[in-house]
Amino acid sequence: MKLGIVSLGGKSSKAVAKAAKKYFDQVDLLDIRQFEVNLANSGPSVLYNQKSLPKYDCLYIRGSTKYSLIQYAITSVLQQSTYIPFQPRTFLLGHDKFLTLLELQKNKISIPKTYYVATKEIAKKTLDKAVRYPVIIKVPDGTHGKGVLIADSTKSAKTIVDMLEVFKKPYIIQEFVKTRKTTDIRAIVVGDKVIAAYQRKAAKGEIRANTHSGGTRKPHMLTPEQEKLAIKSARAIKADICGVDILNTRRPSVIEVNLSPSVHAGINEVTGVKISREIAKYLYQQTAQVYKVESQGAFKNVLDWILKK
């Protein structure tokens, strides 16, 4: 069987590719920037390096929010013939912080109180009337903690809104939930279980626990409630593989779902779990199951044809 890992070629994608060679006959790293999807009356087609994409039994698609529409398009065209651990809509939801929260709320998953406004004028009115301080202000598609700021007064909040206007994006205004020692939890969900989890602690004077913002990691044992939240969140946005970020509070709530969680060696060392190997094994098992069902279907069709004769 053939596996294609579609990504920007980061450490995590390479780690999964290396682990997958134990299971798949062929493993290719594919640059998402080289893809295109063509539409015609004869049907859609997916090209790679301006040539027809070879047949893959499984595609594991990673990458940043910048590529959410091409991820959606690739999955829409190929999902009937290739196992992909996401639904097309997953990329639109997972790469937009507010749409993620909206979907989580629909599924009765606890989230922080959140406001979504289109203009800075409305944002400032909301900051005047609707919120309690401190508040978190961010843009819908920031990554690694970028575009996420905290304000402890109306004046500082309005200054942040003016500053974020450069992104030309709607604003997300969110209640600040105090956590134990300024931490959140990243749970790695694969299939119907959490295979690893770790705690992220913000650097001194920082609210963002992301390691890109100076945060640190350490192992974490999930409570039954946290584990249930993580699995339910992954199901809500139809992701077979993802990272779920949970606020470490007495009443835990989900703040984000990450479709391309870090799973390189550094994460393995923190959690004590070879996450990239577990993902590779899961991709193989799911692909094999899909082909088993297809083979049984093909056998049944042949048998029906014989019986009709």
BAKOL-785415 format. One record per residue (C-alpha): residue number from 1; residue in one letter; x, y, z. Coordinates in steps of 0.5 Angstrom, whole numbers, plus 500, padded with zeros to 3 digits. Layout:
% residues N
<site NUM,'A',<X,Y,Z>>
...
% end
This chain:
% residues 309
<site 1,'M',<500,500,500>>
<site 2,'K',<502,507,499>>
<site 3,'L',<502,513,503>>
<site 4,'G',<503,520,501>>
<site 5,'I',<504,525,507>>
<site 6,'V',<502,532,504>>
<site 7,'S',<505,538,508>>
<site 8,'L',<510,543,508>>
<site 9,'G',<516,538,510>>
<site 10,'G',<517,540,517>>
<site 11,'K',<520,535,523>>
<site 12,'S',<513,532,525>>
<site 13,'S',<511,530,518>>
<site 14,'K',<518,527,517>>
<site 15,'A',<518,523,523>>
<site 16,'V',<511,520,521>>
<site 17,'A',<514,519,514>>
<site 18,'K',<520,515,518>>
<site 19,'A',<515,511,522>>
<site 20,'A',<511,509,517>>
<site 21,'K',<516,506,513>>
<site 22,'K',<515,500,517>>
<site 23,'Y',<508,499,515>>
<site 24,'F',<507,502,508>>
<site 25,'D',<510,499,502>>
<site 26,'Q',<512,506,499>>
<site 27,'V',<512,513,503>>
<site 28,'D',<512,520,500>>
<site 29,'L',<513,527,503>>
<site 30,'L',<509,531,498>>
<site 31,'D',<509,539,498>>
<site 32,'I',<502,542,499>>
<site 33,'R',<505,548,495>>
<site 34,'Q',<506,544,489>>
<site 35,'F',<498,541,489>>
<site 36,'E',<493,544,484>>
<site 37,'V',<486,542,483>>
<site 38,'N',<482,542,476>>
<site 39,'L',<475,542,475>>
<site 40,'A',<472,540,468>>
<site 41,'N',<466,537,465>>
<site 42,'S',<469,531,465>>
<site 43,'G',<470,531,472>>
<site 44,'P',<475,534,478>>
<site 45,'S',<483,532,478>>
<site 46,'V',<488,533,483>>
<site 47,'L',<495,535,480>>
<site 48,'Y',<502,535,483>>
<site 49,'N',<508,538,480>>
<site 50,'Q',<503,540,474>>
<site 51,'K',<502,532,473>>
<site 52,'S',<497,528,475>>
<site 53,'L',<497,525,482>>
<site 54,'P',<499,518,483>>
<site 55,'K',<494,513,486>>
<site 56,'Y',<495,513,494>>
<site 57,'D',<492,509,498>>
<site 58,'C',<492,514,504>>
<site 59,'L',<494,521,504>>
<site 60,'Y',<495,524,511>>
<site 61,'I',<494,532,510>>
<site 62,'R',<498,537,514>>
<site 63,'G',<499,544,514>>
<site 64,'S',<498,551,516>>
<site 65,'T',<491,555,515>>
<site 66,'K',<494,559,509>>
<site 67,'Y',<493,552,505>>
<site 68,'S',<486,550,508>>
<site 69,'L',<482,551,502>>
<site 70,'I',<487,547,498>>
<site 71,'Q',<486,542,503>>
<site 72,'Y',<479,542,503>>
<site 73,'A',<479,541,495>>
<site 74,'I',<484,535,495>>
<site 75,'T',<480,532,500>>
<site 76,'S',<473,533,497>>
<site 77,'V',<476,530,490>>
<site 78,'L',<480,524,493>>
<site 79,'Q',<476,522,499>>
<site 80,'Q',<472,517,495>>
<site 81,'S',<478,513,493>>
<site 82,'T',<483,514,498>>
<site 83,'Y',<483,514,506>>
<site 84,'I',<484,521,509>>
<site 85,'P',<483,522,516>>
<site 86,'F',<479,528,515>>
<site 87,'Q',<473,530,512>>
<site 88,'P',<473,536,507>>
<site 89,'R',<470,541,512>>
<site 90,'T',<475,539,518>>
<site 91,'F',<480,544,514>>
<site 92,'L',<475,550,514>>
<site 93,'L',<473,549,521>>
<site 94,'G',<480,547,524>>
<site 95,'H',<484,552,521>>
<site 96,'D',<479,558,524>>
<site 97,'K',<479,559,531>>
<site 98,'F',<472,561,532>>
<site 99,'L',<469,556,527>>
<site 100,'T',<472,551,531>>
<site 101,'L',<469,554,538>>
<site 102,'L',<462,554,534>>
<site 103,'E',<462,547,532>>
<site 104,'L',<464,545,539>>
<site 105,'Q',<459,549,542>>
<site 106,'K',<454,545,538>>
<site 107,'N',<456,539,540>>
<site 108,'K',<455,541,548>>
<site 109,'I',<463,542,549>>
<site 110,'S',<465,547,554>>
<site 111,'I',<469,553,551>>
<site 112,'P',<470,560,554>>
<site 113,'K',<465,565,553>>
<site 114,'T',<467,568,546>>
<site 115,'Y',<465,574,542>>
<site 116,'Y',<466,575,534>>
<site 117,'V',<466,581,531>>
<site 118,'A',<467,584,524>>
<site 119,'T',<470,591,525>>
<site 120,'K',<474,595,530>>
<site 121,'E',<468,599,531>>
<site 122,'I',<463,594,534>>
<site 123,'A',<469,591,537>>
<site 124,'K',<470,597,541>>
<site 125,'K',<463,597,543>>
<site 126,'T',<463,590,545>>
<site 127,'L',<469,592,550>>
<site 128,'D',<465,598,553>>
<site 129,'K',<459,594,555>>
<site 130,'A',<459,586,554>>
<site 131,'V',<466,584,557>>
<site 132,'R',<469,583,564>>
<site 133,'Y',<477,584,564>>
<site 134,'P',<482,581,563>>
<site 135,'V',<480,579,556>>
<site 136,'I',<484,575,550>>
<site 137,'I',<483,579,543>>
<site 138,'K',<486,575,537>>
<site 139,'V',<485,574,530>>
<site 140,'P',<481,567,527>>
<site 141,'D',<487,564,524>>
<site 142,'G',<493,566,528>>
<site 143,'T',<498,560,529>>
<site 144,'H',<503,559,535>>
<site 145,'G',<500,564,539>>
<site 146,'K',<501,570,534>>
<site 147,'G',<496,575,534>>
<site 148,'V',<494,573,541>>
<site 149,'L',<494,578,546>>
<site 150,'I',<491,580,553>>
<site 151,'A',<488,586,556>>
<site 152,'D',<487,588,563>>
<site 153,'S',<483,595,561>>
<site 154,'T',<478,598,556>>
<site 155,'K',<484,602,554>>
<site 156,'S',<489,597,553>>
<site 157,'A',<484,593,549>>
<site 158,'K',<482,598,544>>
<site 159,'T',<489,599,543>>
<site 160,'I',<490,592,541>>
<site 161,'V',<484,592,537>>
<site 162,'D',<487,598,533>>
<site 163,'M',<494,594,532>>
<site 164,'L',<490,588,530>>
<site 165,'E',<487,592,524>>
<site 166,'V',<493,591,520>>
<site 167,'F',<491,583,519>>
<site 168,'K',<484,586,516>>
<site 169,'K',<481,580,520>>
<site 170,'P',<475,579,524>>
<site 171,'Y',<476,580,532>>
<site 172,'I',<475,574,537>>
<site 173,'I',<474,577,544>>
<site 174,'Q',<475,572,549>>
<site 175,'E',<474,571,557>>
<site 176,'F',<481,570,560>>
<site 177,'V',<480,564,564>>
<site 178,'K',<485,563,570>>
<site 179,'T',<489,556,570>>
<site 180,'R',<493,553,575>>
<site 181,'K',<500,556,574>>
<site 182,'T',<498,559,567>>
<site 183,'T',<498,552,564>>
<site 184,'D',<494,549,558>>
<site 185,'I',<494,541,556>>
<site 186,'R',<495,539,549>>
<site 187,'A',<492,532,548>>
<site 188,'I',<494,528,542>>
<site 189,'V',<487,524,539>>
<site 190,'V',<488,518,534>>
<site 191,'G',<482,515,532>>
<site 192,'D',<477,514,538>>
<site 193,'K',<483,515,544>>
<site 194,'V',<488,520,547>>
<site 195,'I',<495,517,546>>
<site 196,'A',<499,522,549>>
<site 197,'A',<498,528,553>>
<site 198,'Y',<502,534,556>>
<site 199,'Q',<502,540,560>>
<site 200,'R',<504,547,557>>
<site 201,'K',<506,552,562>>
<site 202,'A',<507,560,559>>
<site 203,'A',<514,563,560>>
<site 204,'K',<514,568,566>>
<site 205,'G',<510,574,564>>
<site 206,'E',<507,571,558>>
<site 207,'I',<499,568,558>>
<site 208,'R',<501,564,552>>
<site 209,'A',<503,557,553>>
<site 210,'N',<505,555,546>>
<site 211,'T',<513,553,546>>
<site 212,'H',<513,558,540>>
<site 213,'S',<512,564,545>>
<site 214,'G',<517,561,550>>
<site 215,'G',<513,556,554>>
<site 216,'T',<515,549,557>>
<site 217,'R',<512,542,556>>
<site 218,'K',<512,537,561>>
<site 219,'P',<508,530,562>>
<site 220,'H',<500,530,564>>
<site 221,'M',<496,525,566>>
<site 222,'L',<489,527,563>>
<site 223,'T',<483,526,568>>
<site 224,'P',<477,522,565>>
<site 225,'E',<473,529,564>>
<site 226,'Q',<479,532,560>>
<site 227,'E',<480,525,556>>
<site 228,'K',<472,525,554>>
<site 229,'L',<473,533,552>>
<site 230,'A',<479,531,548>>
<site 231,'I',<475,525,544>>
<site 232,'K',<469,529,543>>
<site 233,'S',<472,535,540>>
<site 234,'A',<476,531,535>>
<site 235,'R',<469,527,533>>
<site 236,'A',<466,534,533>>
<site 237,'I',<470,537,527>>
<site 238,'K',<471,530,524>>
<site 239,'A',<478,529,525>>
<site 240,'D',<481,522,526>>
<site 241,'I',<488,525,528>>
<site 242,'C',<489,532,532>>
<site 243,'G',<491,536,538>>
<site 244,'V',<486,538,543>>
<site 245,'D',<488,544,547>>
<site 246,'I',<484,544,554>>
<site 247,'L',<485,549,559>>
<site 248,'N',<487,546,566>>
<site 249,'T',<482,549,570>>
<site 250,'R',<477,545,575>>
<site 251,'R',<472,546,570>>
<site 252,'P',<476,544,564>>
<site 253,'S',<474,547,557>>
<site 254,'V',<477,547,550>>
<site 255,'I',<480,553,547>>
<site 256,'E',<483,550,540>>
<site 257,'V',<483,544,536>>
<site 258,'N',<490,543,532>>
<site 259,'L',<490,539,525>>
<site 260,'S',<497,539,525>>
<site 261,'P',<500,537,532>>
<site 262,'S',<507,537,533>>
<site 263,'V',<509,530,534>>
<site 264,'H',<517,530,533>>
<site 265,'A',<522,527,537>>
<site 266,'G',<522,532,542>>
<site 267,'I',<514,531,544>>
<site 268,'N',<516,524,544>>
<site 269,'E',<521,525,550>>
<site 270,'V',<516,529,554>>
<site 271,'T',<510,524,553>>
<site 272,'G',<514,518,554>>
<site 273,'V',<510,516,547>>
<site 274,'K',<512,515,540>>
<site 275,'I',<507,519,537>>
<site 276,'S',<509,519,530>>
<site 277,'R',<509,511,530>>
<site 278,'E',<502,511,533>>
<site 279,'I',<500,515,528>>
<site 280,'A',<503,511,522>>
<site 281,'K',<500,505,525>>
<site 282,'Y',<493,508,525>>
<site 283,'L',<494,510,518>>
<site 284,'Y',<496,503,516>>
<site 285,'Q',<490,500,520>>
<site 286,'Q',<485,504,517>>
<site 287,'T',<487,504,510>>
<site 288,'A',<488,496,511>>
<site 289,'Q',<481,496,514>>
<site 290,'V',<478,501,508>>
<site 291,'Y',<481,496,503>>
<site 292,'K',<479,490,506>>
<site 293,'V',<471,493,506>>
<site 294,'E',<473,494,498>>
<site 295,'S',<475,487,497>>
<site 296,'Q',<469,484,500>>
<site 297,'G',<465,489,496>>
<site 298,'A',<468,487,490>>
<site 299,'F',<468,479,491>>
<site 300,'K',<460,480,493>>
<site 301,'N',<459,484,486>>
<site 302,'V',<463,478,482>>
<site 303,'L',<459,473,486>>
<site 304,'D',<452,476,485>>
<site 305,'W',<454,476,477>>
<site 306,'I',<456,469,477>>
<site 307,'L',<449,467,481>>
<site 308,'K',<445,471,476>>
<site 309,'K',<448,467,470>>
% end
